[in-house]
Amino acid sequence: MDHPAVINEVELRILRLLFEGLSEAAIGRRLGLGHRTVQRKMRGLMLRWHVKGRVALGARAHELGLLPSGAGFHGSAGTGADMVREDRVA
């Protein structure tokens, strides 16, 4: 099984847009995905990382170094680029 921080490019983009405060519908529009697809991908990450809710998902992504430091988060995190798989999953 993959390390829990290893995510694909679409998941990373969803997390970063979530970090910016966008809704599932807005994230879907931005990425050309349906809002239910965004919800399903977020739910999959929540299950994989054993967290409940959008805030906990964002906090876990930050802990794993997948989100930039900034508004509401503290610490020095990497870019997370080394933890992103290149496969494209829609």
All heavy atoms as an XYZ file, in Angstrom:
688
protein
N       0.845     -1.196      0.000
C       0.000      0.000      0.000
C       0.879      1.245      0.000
O       1.910      1.297      0.630
C      -0.907     -0.027      1.226
C      -1.764      1.202      1.361
S      -3.052      0.940      2.574
C      -4.278      1.982      1.880
N       0.413      2.273     -0.689
C       1.150      3.527     -0.772
C       1.200      4.221      0.587
O       0.347      4.036      1.438
C       0.466      4.475     -1.766
C       0.618      4.027     -3.200
O       1.581      3.300     -3.477
O      -0.220      4.399     -4.029
N       2.206      5.047      0.750
C       2.284      5.935      1.912
C       1.038      6.817      1.872
O       0.616      7.250      0.799
C       3.563      6.773      1.798
C       3.818      7.638      2.976
N       3.175      8.833      3.140
C       4.613      7.480      4.046
C       3.580      9.388      4.260
N       4.453      8.576      4.835
N       0.410      7.103      3.015
C      -0.831      7.882      2.992
C      -0.690      9.267      2.376
O      -1.667      9.846      1.925
C      -1.229      7.973      4.459
C      -0.027      7.617      5.240
C       0.819      6.742      4.353
N       0.510      9.813      2.357
C       0.699     11.149      1.788
C       0.843     11.111      0.276
O       0.818     12.147     -0.362
C       1.930     11.813      2.406
N       0.990      9.933     -0.310
C       1.140      9.839     -1.755
C      -0.251      9.965     -2.377
O      -1.112      9.128     -2.179
C       1.811      8.517     -2.176
C       1.872      8.417     -3.692
C       3.194      8.416     -1.577
N      -0.430     11.051     -3.092
C      -1.714     11.314     -3.731
C      -1.482     11.653     -5.193
O      -0.359     11.952     -5.600
C      -2.464     12.467     -3.018
C      -1.692     13.769     -3.115
C      -2.750     12.106     -1.565
C      -2.457     14.977     -2.582
N      -2.549     11.591     -5.968
C      -2.383     11.922     -7.387
C      -2.562     13.425     -7.599
O      -2.939     14.160     -6.682
C      -3.324     11.085     -8.264
C      -4.782     11.344     -8.000
O      -5.222     12.490     -7.914
N      -5.559     10.284     -7.874
N      -2.290     13.867     -8.797
C      -2.313     15.295     -9.115
C      -3.699     15.905     -8.906
O      -3.816     17.026     -8.414
C      -1.840     15.515    -10.562
C      -1.760     16.963    -10.978
C      -0.686     17.752    -10.237
O       0.313     17.167     -9.820
O      -0.879     18.983    -10.086
N      -4.747     15.193     -9.271
C      -6.106     15.711     -9.106
C      -6.418     15.902     -7.623
O      -6.968     16.931     -7.222
C      -7.144     14.778     -9.776
C      -8.562     15.207     -9.445
C      -6.937     14.750    -11.284
N      -6.065     14.927     -6.797
C      -6.290     15.049     -5.358
C      -5.539     16.249     -4.776
O      -6.074     16.985     -3.954
C      -5.878     13.768     -4.636
C      -6.777     12.585     -4.938
C      -6.223     11.264     -4.467
O      -4.982     11.103     -4.422
O      -7.034     10.375     -4.137
N      -4.315     16.445     -5.224
C      -3.529     17.582     -4.745
C      -4.181     18.906     -5.140
O      -4.297     19.820     -4.329
C      -2.096     17.519     -5.280
C      -1.193     18.681     -4.854
C      -1.017     18.700     -3.336
C       0.161     18.576     -5.545
N      -4.648     18.992     -6.368
C      -5.301     20.219     -6.817
C      -6.580     20.481     -6.029
O      -6.872     21.619     -5.662
C      -5.566     20.152     -8.321
C      -4.258     20.191     -9.123
C      -4.463     20.061    -10.585
N      -5.115     21.270    -11.103
C      -5.637     21.353    -12.314
N      -5.587     20.317    -13.127
N      -6.200     22.462    -12.726
N      -7.337     19.419     -5.734
C      -8.542     19.561     -4.919
C      -8.180     20.076     -3.535
O      -8.812     21.010     -3.029
C      -9.305     18.222     -4.834
C      -9.973     17.910     -6.180
C     -10.338     18.253     -3.704
C     -10.563     16.519     -6.284
N      -7.161     19.506     -2.919
C      -6.747     19.940     -1.585
C      -6.318     21.402     -1.581
O      -6.646     22.153     -0.665
C      -5.612     19.067     -1.066
C      -5.999     17.655     -0.651
C      -4.758     16.819     -0.389
C      -6.912     17.676      0.569
N      -5.577     21.804     -2.595
C      -5.109     23.194     -2.642
C      -6.263     24.175     -2.843
O      -6.266     25.254     -2.267
C      -4.040     23.350     -3.712
C      -2.766     22.641     -3.274
C      -1.595     22.940     -4.132
N      -0.403     22.364     -3.520
C       0.708     22.125     -4.166
N       0.802     22.419     -5.452
N       1.744     21.592     -3.542
N      -7.247     23.795     -3.642
C      -8.410     24.658     -3.823
C      -9.278     24.660     -2.565
O      -9.851     25.696     -2.206
C      -9.204     24.225     -5.054
C      -8.479     24.458     -6.385
C      -9.242     23.812     -7.533
C      -8.250     25.937     -6.642
N      -9.355     23.534     -1.898
C     -10.046     23.472     -0.614
C      -9.368     24.410      0.379
O     -10.022     25.152      1.109
C     -10.026     22.037     -0.091
C     -10.629     21.791      1.291
C     -12.124     22.041      1.281
C     -10.325     20.370      1.738
N      -8.046     24.409      0.383
C      -7.253     25.284      1.247
C      -7.552     26.755      0.967
O      -7.528     27.578      1.869
C      -5.766     24.976      1.028
C      -4.826     25.803      1.858
C      -4.684     25.569      3.212
C      -4.064     26.801      1.279
C      -3.806     26.325      3.979
C      -3.179     27.559      2.034
C      -3.050     27.316      3.387
N      -7.875     27.069     -0.284
C      -8.228     28.443     -0.657
C      -9.647     28.802     -0.244
O     -10.057     29.948     -0.372
C      -8.071     28.637     -2.168
C      -6.634     28.592     -2.644
C      -6.512     28.763     -4.149
O      -7.473     29.281     -4.781
O      -5.482     28.385     -4.695
N     -10.403     27.811      0.245
C     -11.746     28.064      0.739
C     -12.867     27.815     -0.257
O     -14.010     28.187     -0.010
N     -12.569     27.189     -1.380
C     -13.592     26.938     -2.385
C     -14.502     25.788     -1.967
O     -14.079     24.865     -1.288
C     -12.953     26.607     -3.734
C     -12.572     27.783     -4.616
C     -11.489     28.629     -3.981
C     -12.137     27.299     -5.977
N     -15.750     25.856     -2.403
C     -16.715     24.780     -2.172
C     -16.431     23.636     -3.145
O     -15.680     23.802     -4.124
C     -18.132     25.295     -2.404
O     -18.320     25.590     -3.783
N     -17.076     22.484     -2.888
C     -16.920     21.353     -3.805
C     -17.365     21.730     -5.217
O     -16.714     21.374     -6.203
C     -17.712     20.128     -3.322
C     -17.107     19.440     -2.137
C     -17.660     19.968     -0.810
O     -18.379     21.011     -0.794
O     -17.358     19.348      0.225
N     -18.479     22.471     -5.320
C     -18.981     22.878     -6.634
C     -17.988     23.799     -7.343
O     -17.725     23.641     -8.537
C     -20.341     23.563     -6.486
N     -17.420     24.756     -6.601
C     -16.452     25.684     -7.195
C     -15.174     24.949     -7.599
O     -14.594     25.236     -8.649
C     -16.130     26.812     -6.218
N     -14.737     24.005     -6.777
C     -13.556     23.202     -7.114
C     -13.828     22.415     -8.393
O     -13.000     22.373     -9.299
C     -13.173     22.259     -5.956
C     -12.672     23.067     -4.758
C     -12.126     21.244     -6.407
C     -12.513     22.252     -3.481
N     -15.005     21.809     -8.461
C     -15.376     21.045     -9.647
C     -15.363     21.903    -10.902
O     -14.826     21.493    -11.933
N     -15.939     23.101    -10.805
C     -15.936     24.010    -11.972
C     -14.512     24.355    -12.381
O     -14.172     24.368    -13.563
C     -16.728     25.277    -11.663
C     -18.228     25.090    -11.697
C     -18.977     26.409    -11.647
N     -18.712     27.161    -10.423
C     -19.390     27.019     -9.284
N     -20.369     26.146     -9.205
N     -19.083     27.757     -8.222
N     -13.679     24.654    -11.404
C     -12.296     25.049    -11.671
C     -11.514     23.919    -12.358
O     -10.681     24.165    -13.219
C     -11.652     25.430    -10.345
C     -10.325     26.069    -10.365
C     -10.250     27.564    -10.654
N     -10.803     28.510     -9.728
C     -10.151     29.098     -8.745
N      -8.913     28.772     -8.487
N     -10.738     30.013     -8.021
N     -11.811     22.654    -11.958
C     -11.051     21.515    -12.483
C     -11.772     20.768    -13.608
O     -11.227     19.801    -14.140
C     -10.741     20.527    -11.349
C      -9.904     21.081    -10.194
C      -9.687     20.002     -9.144
C      -8.578     21.618    -10.701
N     -12.973     21.201    -13.934
C     -13.728     20.507    -14.978
C     -14.267     19.165    -14.508
O     -14.397     18.230    -15.299
N     -14.596     19.084    -13.216
C     -15.135     17.857    -12.630
C     -16.516     18.157    -12.066
O     -16.817     19.299    -11.721
C     -14.242     17.369    -11.481
C     -12.791     17.069    -11.779
C     -12.024     16.819    -10.482
C     -12.683     15.880    -12.705
N     -17.324     17.136    -11.920
C     -18.597     17.307    -11.245
C     -18.376     17.457     -9.745
O     -17.398     16.947     -9.196
N     -19.295     18.161     -9.079
C     -19.124     18.359     -7.641
C     -19.186     17.039     -6.880
O     -18.533     16.874     -5.865
C     -20.147     19.371     -7.105
C     -21.531     18.845     -6.947
N     -22.400     18.754     -7.989
C     -22.165     18.383     -5.864
C     -23.535     18.243     -7.561
N     -23.425     18.012     -6.266
N     -19.921     16.068     -7.393
C     -19.969     14.751     -6.736
C     -18.644     14.013     -6.885
O     -18.244     13.264     -5.986
C     -21.129     13.929     -7.256
C     -22.448     14.520     -6.811
C     -23.604     13.631     -7.172
N     -24.833     14.352     -6.936
C     -25.737     13.983     -6.050
N     -25.535     12.913     -5.311
N     -26.844     14.676     -5.906
N     -17.966     14.213     -7.993
C     -16.638     13.619     -8.161
C     -15.681     14.223     -7.142
O     -14.901     13.509     -6.510
C     -16.119     13.849     -9.598
O     -17.013     13.224    -10.509
C     -14.716     13.289     -9.771
N     -15.754     15.530     -6.958
C     -14.917     16.208     -5.962
C     -15.244     15.666     -4.571
O     -14.341     15.330     -3.796
C     -15.094     17.741     -6.026
C     -14.364     18.418     -4.879
C     -14.621     18.270     -7.364
N     -16.540     15.543     -4.250
C     -16.944     15.009     -2.952
C     -16.409     13.588     -2.754
O     -15.926     13.245     -1.672
C     -18.472     15.000     -2.826
C     -19.072     16.377     -2.685
C     -20.580     16.354     -2.728
O     -21.197     15.414     -3.247
N     -21.195     17.402     -2.204
N     -16.503     12.758     -3.791
C     -16.030     11.369     -3.699
C     -14.525     11.315     -3.462
O     -14.041     10.546     -2.628
C     -16.391     10.611     -4.983
C     -16.013      9.145     -4.966
C     -16.490      8.416     -6.218
N     -16.206      9.101     -7.463
C     -15.051      9.047     -8.104
N     -14.047      8.357     -7.626
N     -14.887      9.694     -9.245
N     -13.782     12.162     -4.142
C     -12.330     12.178     -3.961
C     -11.966     12.673     -2.563
O     -11.061     12.138     -1.928
C     -11.660     13.022     -5.039
C     -11.739     12.351     -6.402
C     -10.891     13.039     -7.402
C     -10.814     12.231     -8.684
N     -10.156     10.958     -8.512
N     -12.672     13.680     -2.081
C     -12.415     14.175     -0.728
C     -12.764     13.101      0.304
O     -12.023     12.886      1.264
C     -13.207     15.463     -0.473
C     -12.633     16.654     -1.224
S     -13.618     18.161     -1.102
C     -13.749     18.387      0.640
N     -13.887     12.426      0.102
C     -14.294     11.356      1.014
C     -13.251     10.236      1.025
O     -12.913      9.694      2.079
C     -15.673     10.833      0.619
C     -16.286      9.884      1.608
C     -17.755      9.562      1.324
N     -18.061      9.293     -0.077
C     -18.748     10.108     -0.883
N     -19.190     11.265     -0.440
N     -18.985      9.774     -2.135
N     -12.712      9.916     -0.147
C     -11.667      8.894     -0.232
C     -10.422      9.285      0.554
O      -9.830      8.456      1.247
N     -10.025     10.557      0.450
C      -8.879     11.041      1.228
C      -9.172     11.001      2.724
O      -8.314     10.626      3.527
C      -8.493     12.455      0.798
C      -7.767     12.572     -0.541
C      -7.688     14.031     -0.967
C      -6.389     11.958     -0.460
N     -10.392     11.395      3.109
C     -10.764     11.370      4.524
C     -10.691      9.946      5.081
O     -10.190      9.739      6.198
C     -12.171     11.940      4.723
C     -12.262     13.429      4.555
S     -13.967     13.981      4.827
C     -13.993     15.456      3.838
N     -11.167      8.986      4.315
C     -11.104      7.588      4.755
C      -9.660      7.107      4.848
O      -9.276      6.453      5.816
C     -11.897      6.694      3.793
C     -13.415      6.849      3.846
C     -14.067      6.083      2.701
C     -13.949      6.369      5.187
N      -8.867      7.434      3.840
C      -7.469      7.005      3.803
C      -6.666      7.608      4.953
O      -5.794      6.956      5.522
C      -6.846      7.408      2.460
C      -5.528      6.740      2.185
C      -4.942      7.044      0.821
N      -5.854      7.597     -0.153
C      -5.451      8.300     -1.209
N      -4.182      8.535     -1.419
N      -6.330      8.782     -2.070
N      -6.960      8.856      5.285
C      -6.206      9.568      6.323
C      -6.883      9.530      7.687
O      -6.400     10.114      8.641
C      -5.981     11.018      5.900
C      -5.052     11.161      4.731
C      -4.253     10.199      4.171
C      -4.819     12.344      3.971
N      -3.551     10.719      3.111
C      -3.874     12.027      2.970
C      -5.328     13.630      4.045
C      -3.418     12.974      2.057
C      -4.879     14.565      3.131
C      -3.933     14.238      2.150
N      -8.035      8.855      7.764
C      -8.757      8.687      9.038
C      -9.101     10.029      9.680
O      -8.837     10.256     10.859
C      -7.958      7.811     10.012
C      -7.516      6.516      9.424
N      -8.385      5.480      9.174
C      -6.306      6.100      8.994
C      -7.721      4.467      8.629
N      -6.460      4.827      8.498
N      -9.683     10.930      8.881
C     -10.121     12.225      9.389
C     -11.587     12.428      9.026
O     -12.097     11.799      8.100
C      -9.276     13.408      8.849
C      -7.834     13.283      9.275
C      -9.384     13.525      7.339
N     -12.248     13.312      9.779
C     -13.651     13.618      9.521
C     -13.786     15.112      9.255
O     -13.418     15.925     10.089
C     -14.514     13.226     10.715
C     -14.564     11.737     10.943
C     -15.467     11.399     12.104
C     -15.456      9.898     12.315
N     -16.339      9.501     13.414
N     -14.285     15.437      8.084
C     -14.568     16.828      7.770
C     -13.490     17.528      6.961
O     -12.338     17.105      6.895
N     -13.920     18.630      6.341
C     -13.042     19.421      5.469
C     -11.883     20.050      6.223
O     -10.763     20.088      5.728
C     -13.855     20.538      4.801
C     -14.898     20.057      3.839
C     -15.881     21.168      3.462
N     -15.229     22.365      3.003
C     -15.135     22.731      1.712
N     -15.686     21.993      0.795
N     -14.510     23.838      1.385
N     -12.158     20.560      7.416
C     -11.098     21.217      8.186
C     -10.026     20.213      8.577
O      -8.828     20.468      8.419
C     -11.685     21.924      9.433
C     -10.577     22.461     10.307
C     -12.625     23.041      9.009
N     -10.445     19.053      9.056
C      -9.490     18.010      9.443
C      -8.706     17.519      8.226
O      -7.513     17.224      8.323
C     -10.203     16.852     10.126
N      -9.370     17.443      7.078
C      -8.682     17.027      5.854
C      -7.599     18.034      5.484
O      -6.465     17.658      5.180
C      -9.704     16.893      4.714
C      -9.158     16.396      3.382
C      -8.593     14.982      3.507
C     -10.254     16.432      2.329
N      -7.932     19.318      5.545
C      -6.950     20.355      5.249
C      -5.799     20.349      6.238
O      -4.634     20.503      5.860
N      -6.115     20.162      7.516
C      -5.067     20.124      8.540
C      -4.136     18.943      8.313
O      -2.910     19.073      8.423
C      -5.692     20.050      9.931
N      -4.696     17.788      7.967
C      -3.864     16.595      7.724
C      -2.989     16.812      6.494
O      -1.809     16.457      6.498
C      -4.750     15.365      7.552
C      -3.988     14.093      7.364
C      -3.303     13.663      8.651
N      -2.654     12.389      8.446
C      -1.365     12.182      8.664
N      -0.608     13.134      9.163
N      -0.832     11.013      8.429
N      -3.548     17.393      5.440
C      -2.758     17.672      4.233
C      -1.610     18.603      4.567
O      -0.490     18.423      4.074
C      -3.656     18.272      3.147
N      -1.856     19.587      5.416
C      -0.797     20.508      5.820
C       0.268     19.783      6.627
O       1.467     19.980      6.411
C      -1.389     21.671      6.621
C      -0.382     22.719      6.927
N       0.280     22.769      8.116
C       0.093     23.739      6.179
C       1.127     23.780      8.097
N       1.023     24.388      6.932
N      -0.157     18.922      7.567
C       0.797     18.137      8.367
C       1.705     17.289      7.475
O       2.876     17.088      7.786
C       0.051     17.193      9.310
C      -0.637     17.858     10.462
C      -1.528     16.894     11.237
O      -1.509     15.673     10.937
O      -2.240     17.360     12.135
N       1.142     16.795      6.382
C       1.899     15.952      5.456
C       2.758     16.766      4.491
O       3.464     16.207      3.664
C       0.939     15.046      4.671
C       0.200     14.007      5.507
C      -0.902     13.346      4.697
C       1.173     12.964      6.046
N       2.688     18.098      4.590
C       3.508     18.952      3.741
C       2.970     19.129      2.342
O       3.716     19.475      1.424
N       1.665     18.894      2.169
C       1.068     18.984      0.838
C       0.473     20.352      0.535
O       0.095     20.618     -0.598
C      -0.019     17.911      0.685
C       0.488     16.473      0.801
C      -0.678     15.508      0.853
C       1.418     16.139     -0.357
N       0.386     21.208      1.538
C      -0.171     22.550      1.358
C       0.852     23.584      1.786
O       1.666     23.329      2.668
C      -1.444     22.716      2.200
C      -2.608     21.808      1.853
C      -3.748     22.012      2.834
C      -3.075     22.050      0.430
N       0.785     24.767      1.188
C       1.723     25.824      1.571
C       1.418     26.340      2.965
O       0.281     26.265      3.431
C       1.474     26.910      0.522
C       0.075     26.677      0.062
C      -0.141     25.189      0.147
N       2.429     26.856      3.616
C       2.210     27.525      4.898
C       1.471     28.810      4.619
O       1.626     29.423      3.580
C       3.543     27.838      5.576
O       4.189     26.649      5.931
N       0.654     29.232      5.552
C      -0.078     30.472      5.347
C      -1.319     30.505      6.191
O      -1.422     29.831      7.191
N      -2.277     31.260      5.739
C      -3.513     31.553      6.477
C      -4.015     30.382      7.306
O      -4.463     29.390      6.786
C      -4.592     31.976      5.488
N      -3.892     30.541      8.605
C      -4.441     29.554      9.514
C      -3.535     28.383      9.819
O      -3.823     27.599     10.702
N      -2.469     28.236      9.098
C      -1.556     27.127      9.325
C      -0.189     27.683      9.671
O       0.229     28.702      9.158
C      -1.444     26.237      8.083
C      -2.696     25.483      7.792
C      -3.527     25.879      6.758
C      -3.075     24.383      8.546
C      -4.697     25.192      6.485
C      -4.238     23.697      8.273
C      -5.054     24.104      7.246
N       0.514     26.982     10.539
C       1.836     27.419     10.964
C       2.821     26.281     10.820
O       2.460     25.130     10.935
C       1.802     27.911     12.418
C       0.786     28.980     12.632
N       0.975     30.269     12.198
C      -0.444     28.951     13.188
C      -0.094     30.984     12.491
N      -0.965     30.208     13.092
N       4.051     26.615     10.600
C       5.086     25.598     10.476
C       5.740     25.694      9.125
O       5.317     26.436      8.255
N       6.767     24.922      8.953
C       7.461     24.929      7.674
C       7.179     23.622      6.970
O       7.617     22.571      7.380
C       8.962     25.116      7.874
O       9.467     24.091      8.687
N       6.395     23.701      5.936
C       6.039     22.515      5.171
C       6.691     22.593      3.804
O       6.899     23.666      3.265
C       4.529     22.427      5.016
N       6.963     21.433      3.249
C       7.521     21.375      1.903
C       6.421     21.587      0.883
O       5.266     21.825      1.220
N       6.772     21.457     -0.368
C       5.790     21.649     -1.422
C       4.919     20.430     -1.605
O       3.856     20.508     -2.177
C       6.493     21.940     -2.769
O       7.266     20.794     -3.125
C       7.341     23.173     -2.681
N       5.380     19.276     -1.151
C       4.629     18.053     -1.314
C       4.772     17.458     -2.697
O       4.194     16.422     -2.994
N       5.549     18.083     -3.561
C       5.684     17.610     -4.934
C       6.250     16.196     -5.005
O       5.912     15.434     -5.899
C       6.570     18.561     -5.735
N       7.094     15.818     -4.051
C       7.680     14.483     -4.062
C       6.679     13.420     -3.641
O       6.929     12.238     -3.785
C       8.911     14.432     -3.155
C       8.606     14.868     -1.731
O       7.718     15.715     -1.541
O       9.266     14.357     -0.827
N       5.513     13.832     -3.126
C       4.511     12.884     -2.671
C       3.331     12.769     -3.635
O       2.313     12.213     -3.289
C       3.983     13.312     -1.295
C       5.030     13.250     -0.232
S       5.628     11.582     -0.070
C       5.628     11.426      1.683
N       3.464     13.296     -4.851
C       2.370     13.282     -5.806
C       2.675     12.293     -6.914
O       3.703     12.367     -7.567
C       2.140     14.692     -6.409
C       1.033     14.658     -7.450
C       1.827     15.676     -5.311
N       1.731     11.349     -7.110
C       1.856     10.415     -8.224
C       1.475     11.149     -9.498
O       0.638     12.033     -9.485
C       0.926      9.228     -8.034
C       1.328      8.315     -6.930
C       0.559      7.012     -6.995
N      -0.852      7.242     -7.231
C      -1.821      6.941     -6.382
N      -1.538      6.427     -5.230
N      -3.078      7.169     -6.697
N       2.064     10.770    -10.577
C       1.790     11.438    -11.854
C       0.573     10.886    -12.577
O       0.136     11.451    -13.548
C       3.012     11.328    -12.776
C       4.168     12.165    -12.323
C       3.827     13.652    -12.281
O       3.155     14.145    -13.209
O       4.228     14.315    -11.321
N      -0.014      9.785    -12.096
C      -1.168      9.228    -12.805
C      -2.346     10.192    -12.739
O      -2.528     10.907    -11.789
C      -1.564      7.851    -12.265
C      -1.907      7.890    -10.784
O      -1.327      8.700    -10.060
O      -2.747      7.077    -10.370
N      -3.112     10.205    -13.783
C      -4.271     11.088    -13.873
C      -5.514     10.243    -13.597
O      -5.814      9.332    -14.331
C      -4.393     11.706    -15.264
C      -3.168     12.471    -15.675
C      -3.181     13.828    -15.050
N      -1.999     14.549    -15.497
C      -1.556     15.610    -14.935
N      -2.164     16.101    -13.901
N      -0.495     16.212    -15.374
N      -6.230     10.569    -12.549
C      -7.445      9.844    -12.207
C      -8.570     10.850    -12.161
O      -8.492     11.837    -11.456
C      -7.303      9.144    -10.836
C      -8.586      8.423    -10.490
C      -6.125      8.188    -10.841
N      -9.612     10.585    -12.893
C     -10.762     11.514    -12.902
C     -11.909     10.959    -12.106
O     -11.973      9.890    -11.695
C     -11.205     11.805    -14.326
